[in-house]
């Protein structure tokens, strides 16, 4: 561990929670958490993972430690471990903040049905606005995992934030997720347009929207922001309501009215997004700005396979989840019972962190 890493590098709220530990142990755990944070900033999630494992070994009953362990394991691609730590953190803190990450872990483990269970859970209704948007992005991804490509697109179209032209903390990720869903559904030109918008929002390089744009167009955009501003005034004039109440052509070429939203709801049980609670955003969400509504799409359902009702998941899956949680609690108890022996050898923890 670098000698310049100290507990003071952590946020005050984290330091306050670590004060529940004995002084030397709080110092050890805090330095490993700070080292993990630095490793993540240097794009080295595996090194961060080694540090949080040491912190968890000595402070498995501290909520902020289990949260950090879960997030770092998720970033490193250790989804089962991340899910275990985040479940433990939720029991310790009572917070549902990381529910979207837990749902995405279920996707990473190849269980999109369980991800949809979390989307429709009571805990999901308690998320704040940013949390609901992240959970909707995960839901769209789970729909794609199940082959429901058009349902994945419509899931995101229902978010009023998708039509907000102002940059928000979630704007880049939301635009990127929508573009990705469009591409998977075969709407290439619309996907190109939305990857362009994702690039304009993504000043910090959070997504690989530029690479996806170049892949689809075979070109490199030098000034995406300028192009985005030009696009705001033209094209994309189709209203979301027109898309959802679109007209589908029959085999004979005759157009018939189709309520696509109702059809998607009936086939896939797409969750309704919770009503926004941000007072400053309510007025903006109610009035969609012209020129930034989602591109027109004519969903086709012929390539989508049926999905069983997630409420009828078999008993084996429930038993597996219960067994996972019991194992977490047993591991926590074991960690707590060993604390006295471990706390006598803080040097050993530091050696493990360096290794």
N, C-alpha and C positions, 0 to 999 in steps of 0.2 A: 504494500500500500504506500502511495506517495506520502512523504512526510508532511507536505503542506495541506493535506486533507484533515479538516477538523469538524467537530460537531457544529460549530458556528456556521458551516456552509449550508446547514439544513434550515428549513422554514421554522419560524418560532413555534407554530402549533405542533410540529413534529418534536421539537426539543422539549416542549412542555409535557408531551405524552411520555417521552422517554424518562422523565424525572421520576416516574413510578418505579424505576429500576435502581438498584444500588449504584453509587457514584461511578466506580470503575467500570461496571458492566454497562451503564448508560453511555459512557465514553466509547467503549469498544463497539457497541451496537450502532451508535450514532455515526462513528467514523466509517463503518462498513456501509451504512445507508448512503452517506455522502459520497463514498467511493463508487457505489452503484449508480448514483445520479450522474456523476461525472462520466462514467463509462457509457451510459446511455447517450449523453450529449456528444460523445465521440463515436457514436454509432457502433458500439461494441457490446451488444446485449448479452453475449455469453460471459464476458468478464463481469458485467453487472450481476448476472445470475449467480456467479460464484460468491460475490459479496453478500447478496441478500440471503443466500443459504446459510452463511455464517451468522448473520443477524437473526435469522429465524431460529437457529439452533439455540441461541441464548435468550431469546425473548419471544417465544412462540405464543405467549398469552397477551401480547401487546398488539392492539388492533392495527396501528399504523405500520407495524413491521409486517404483519400478514398481508396488508394491502400492498405494500411495496413489493413483497415477495411474489404476490399474484400478478401484479402488473409487469414486473420484469420477466417472470416466467412466460407470460403471454407474448411479450415483445421478442423473447428468444425462441418462441414456437413450441414451448413445453405446455401444451394446452391442458392436459390432465392435471398436472401440478398446479397450474394457474387456477383452474377451476376449484381445486381443493383449498388453496390458500384464500381465494376470494369468498368461498362459502364460509370459511372460518372467520374471516374478517367481518362478514355480515353478521355472524352470530355475536362477535365481540363488540361491534360498534352499533349495530341496529340500522346501519345505513344501506340503502339500495343503490347508491351512486354508481357502483360498478356492474349493475345488471346488464347493460349492453355488452360489456366485455365478457361476462359470463356466457351470454347467449352466443357471442362470436366464438368462444371456446368450444361450445357444443358443435358449432359448424366445423371447427377445426378438427374435432374428433369424429367427423362424419355422421353427426346426429342432428340434421336440420330440423327434424320434427320436434326435438326437445328445445331447440332454439325458439321455435314458434310457440311452444308452451310458455316460455318465459315472456315472450312478447305479449301474450294474452293474460298474463298473471295479474293478480291484484297489486303486486309490488310495482309493476310497470306504470300503474296509474299514479304513483306517488313521485315519479321522476320529474325533474324540472324540465324546462323547455329544451335545453341543450341535450339532456339525457334522452328525451323522447325522440329527438331528431336522430341521435346516434342509434337508438334502438330500431327506428324505422329503416335506417340504412342496413342494419343487420338483418331485419326481416326481409328486405328486398333481396339480400344475398342468399338467404335461406330459400326463398322462392326459386331463385335461379338454380340452387343446388338440386332442387326437386324437379327441375325442368319446366317450371312455370314462368317462362321468360316474360310474357306479356303482363302477367299478374305482378311480376317484380317491377316493371315500369310503372304501372298504375299505382302501386303502393307508394312510390316516391312522388308521383304527380299530385297526390292528395295533400301533400304538405304545402301550406301557403308560403313557407319560407323558400321554397324552390323558385318562387316568382319575385323574390325580394332582390332588387338590383343593388342594394347597399351591402358592402362587405361586412360579414359577421364572422365570428369565430368558426362557425361550421360551414361557411359558404363554399370553400374549396372542396371539402370532403363531400358535401351534398351534391354539388354540380358534377363532381367526378363520378360518384356512385350512380347518378342518373345517366351520365354518358356511357358508363360501363354497361348498365342495364340495357340501354338502347342498342349498343353494339351487339350484345348477346342475343337480343331479339331480332337482329337483322336489319335494323334501321340505321344504316351506316352514315348517311348524310346528316341526320339529326344528331348522331353520336359525335361526329366531327364538330358540329356547331357547339355542343355542350362541353366537349373537351377544351375547345377554345375558351369558353367562359370559365371553366375550371382553372385554366392557366392564368387568366386575368385576375382571379381571386387569390391564387396561390403564390403570394409574394415570397413565402418562406420555403418553397420547394417541398411542401408536405406530401404532395402526390407526384406521380409520374405522368401527369396529364400531357406535358410537352412531348414525351416519348410516344404516348399513345396517339396524339395528334399527328406526329410525324409518320408513325406507322401506317395510319389510315390514309393520309394524304400524299405521302412520299415527299413532303416538303418540310422546311424549317421556318417557323414564324419568328421574325426579328423583333417585332413590336406588337405583341399580342394585346397589350392594354389599349393601344390606339385602335386596333381592329375591333375590339370588343365595344368601344364607345361608338364606333360607326354602326355596328350591328344593332345597337339599342334603338336606333331610329327607323329601322326598316326590317322587313321580313318578320318571321315569328309572330304574326298578328293573330294566329289562331287561338281562340279562347279555350281554356281547359274544359269548360262545359261542352263546347262543340266536339272535343275529342271524345268525352265520355258518352255523349249522345250522338255519336257518329253514325254514318250510313255505311252498311256493308253490301257489297255486290253479290248477288246470287249467281249460281252457275250459269243461268240464262242471260246474265248481264243486267237484270232488273234490280234496282236499288230498293232496299227495305230498311226501315228504321230499326235500330238495335240499341238497347240500353246496355252498353258494354260494362258499365260499373256494376249493375245488378248481376250480370252474368258472371263477372269475376268474383263478386262476393259469394254467389251461390256455389261456385265450383271450388273456390280455394279458401273461403272464410278469411278474406283479407281484413286485418284489424283496422278499425277506424282510429285515426290519430286523435289523441286527447286534445281538448281545446286549449289554445295558448293562454298563459296566465300573465305574460309580460305586458304590463299596462302601456309601456311606451311603444310596443310593437302592434297592439291590437288594431289601431287605425290603419297602419301600413299593410297588415295582413288582409284586411277586409277589402282594400282597393288594389287590385292587381295593376301594376304599371304596364302600359302598352309597350310591346316590343320585347318583353322578357318572359312571356308565357311559354310553357313547354311546347316543343314542336309537335305538330300534328302527327299522330300515329294511328294506323288502322290495325289494331291487334288481331292476330290470327291464332286460334286455339288448337289447330289440328296437330301441332307437335308437342302438346302438353299432356303428360300422363296424369291419371287420377291420383289423388293423395288421400290416404285414409284419414279419418277424423282423429286429430291428435289427442282428443279427450279419451279415446279408446286404446291408448298405448297399452301394450301387454304388461302383465304383472312383472315379467322379468326385468324390464327397463326400470320400473319403480323400485324393485328390489335392489338393482344395481346401484341406483342413486342413494337409497337408504344405506346400503353397505358402505358406499364412499364416505357419507357423512359420519357414520359410526367410526370408520377408520380414522377420519380426521380428528374426531374427539379423543379417540384412544391415543393417537400420536401426540395430541396436545397435552393429555394427562401425563404421558411419559416424559415429555419435555419438561413439564413443571416439576415432576418428582426428581428429575436429574439436575435441576437448577443449582442446587447447593454444591454438587461436585463440580459442575462446569464452571461456576463462578470463581472457584479457587484457582483456575488456570486460564486467566485471560490471555496470556501469551500464546497459548495453543490456538485460540481463535484467530489471533492476528496472523499466525503462521499459515493457517488454512486460507485466510483471505488473500495472502500473497500468492499461495499456490494456485 
